[in-house]
């Protein structure tokens, strides 16, 4: 993965997070307005989907761009980092 592709991945992730923030704000408004619960749940699922998409894009970029250098520098720390990322405690 080139440095440019890495930056584009981060940009895509940032856009997904911004959309998720807007969706979460909408969710709070819907709750405050006592909107129909299934509509609120649908928006919650949308926010979760956006955040999952951002996470996958960032992890994929990390694996393709940063991981090799991290392993060369400090293999144990790189492994610990992956365990934390994938919540494999």
FENLIN-V964636 format. One record per residue. RES is the residue in one letter. PSI is psi in whole degrees, 0 to 359 (NA if undefined). OMEGA is omega in whole degrees, -180 to 180 (999 if undefined). BURIAL is 1 if it has 16 or more other C-alpha atoms within 10 Angstrom, else 0. Layout:
res=RES psi=PSI omega=OMEGA burial=BURIAL
res=RES psi=PSI omega=OMEGA burial=BURIAL
This chain:
res=X psi=131 omega=179 burial=0
res=X psi=165 omega=177 burial=0
res=X psi=321 omega=179 burial=0
res=X psi=317 omega=178 burial=0
res=X psi=321 omega=178 burial=0
res=X psi=315 omega=179 burial=1
res=X psi=322 omega=178 burial=0
res=X psi=321 omega=176 burial=0
res=X psi=316 omega=179 burial=1
res=X psi=322 omega=178 burial=1
res=X psi=316 omega=178 burial=0
res=X psi=317 omega=179 burial=1
res=X psi=317 omega=179 burial=1
res=X psi=320 omega=178 burial=0
res=X psi=318 omega=178 burial=0
res=X psi=321 omega=179 burial=1
res=X psi=318 omega=178 burial=1
res=X psi=319 omega=178 burial=0
res=X psi=320 omega=179 burial=1
res=X psi=320 omega=178 burial=1
res=X psi=316 omega=177 burial=0
res=X psi=320 omega=180 burial=0
res=X psi=318 omega=179 burial=1
res=X psi=321 omega=176 burial=1
res=X psi=318 omega=178 burial=0
res=X psi=321 omega=179 burial=0
res=X psi=314 omega=-180 burial=1
res=X psi=318 omega=178 burial=0
res=X psi=317 omega=-180 burial=0
res=X psi=320 omega=178 burial=1
res=X psi=314 omega=180 burial=0
res=X psi=328 omega=180 burial=0
res=X psi=3 omega=-180 burial=0
res=X psi=46 omega=179 burial=0
res=X psi=166 omega=-179 burial=0
res=X psi=127 omega=-173 burial=0
res=X psi=315 omega=179 burial=0
res=X psi=328 omega=177 burial=0
res=X psi=320 omega=179 burial=0
res=X psi=315 omega=180 burial=1
res=X psi=320 omega=179 burial=0
res=X psi=318 omega=179 burial=0
res=X psi=324 omega=176 burial=1
res=X psi=315 omega=178 burial=1
res=X psi=322 omega=178 burial=0
res=X psi=316 omega=179 burial=1
res=X psi=316 omega=178 burial=1
res=X psi=317 omega=179 burial=1
res=X psi=318 omega=178 burial=0
res=X psi=317 omega=179 burial=1
res=X psi=321 omega=176 burial=1
res=X psi=321 omega=178 burial=0
res=X psi=315 omega=178 burial=1
res=X psi=317 omega=-180 burial=1
res=X psi=312 omega=-179 burial=1
res=X psi=319 omega=179 burial=0
res=X psi=316 omega=179 burial=1
res=X psi=318 omega=180 burial=1
res=X psi=316 omega=178 burial=1
res=X psi=315 omega=178 burial=0
res=X psi=319 omega=179 burial=1
res=X psi=314 omega=-179 burial=1
res=X psi=322 omega=-178 burial=0
res=X psi=339 omega=-172 burial=0
res=X psi=316 omega=-170 burial=1
res=X psi=330 omega=-169 burial=0
res=X psi=316 omega=-178 burial=1
res=X psi=315 omega=178 burial=0
res=X psi=319 omega=180 burial=0
res=X psi=321 omega=179 burial=1
res=X psi=318 omega=179 burial=0
res=X psi=322 omega=-177 burial=0
res=X psi=313 omega=-173 burial=0
res=X psi=89 omega=-174 burial=0
res=X psi=315 omega=-178 burial=0
res=X psi=317 omega=180 burial=0
res=X psi=321 omega=179 burial=0
res=X psi=319 omega=178 burial=1
res=X psi=315 omega=178 burial=0
res=X psi=321 omega=179 burial=0
res=X psi=317 omega=179 burial=0
res=X psi=319 omega=178 burial=0
res=X psi=318 omega=180 burial=0
res=X psi=314 omega=-179 burial=0
res=X psi=316 omega=-177 burial=0
res=X psi=8 omega=177 burial=0
res=X psi=53 omega=-178 burial=0
res=X psi=26 omega=-175 burial=0
res=X psi=NA omega=999 burial=0
